[in-house]
Amino acid sequence: MKSRLFALEVITAAVLLPGAMTMPALASNPVIASNAASDAATDMKPADGNTPTVAANDIDDQKVTVRIKIALAGDNTLSPQAHEVSVATNPQAVILRGSVSSGEKERINSVAEEYAGARQIIDELLIRDM
């Protein structure tokens, strides 16, 4: 239980405090997680073509991102890889990126819709073979 709580605190801090601390040792040799945006689909244009597909720095958008990530982290039905899905939020959309199974894709979209409010969901999740 303590490790899960610690993980949620780390996620929250990582989202809400970007740039608060610099880590020069890591900056010179960044580590890209297996589910990082570089592994995801290329930028996908939403139906209206005007919705940004990158995260905003607005506190409300960051709160939505944190809530979605916490909900995904607390869902024991999802695989560890699905827990690492990239979530980017801006005033118009919640963008989901990563590799998941088809059943997980539906669950992740459902969680995102629960917290997105009026934002559209841009699903850039890739289905991986099981």
ABEGO torsion letter per residue (X at the ends): XAAAAAAAAAAAAAAAABGABBBAAAAABBBBBAABAAABBBBBBBAAGABBABBBABAAAAAAAAAAAAAAAABAABBAAAAABBBBBBAABBBBBEBBBAAAAAAAAAAAAAAAEABBBBBABBBBBX
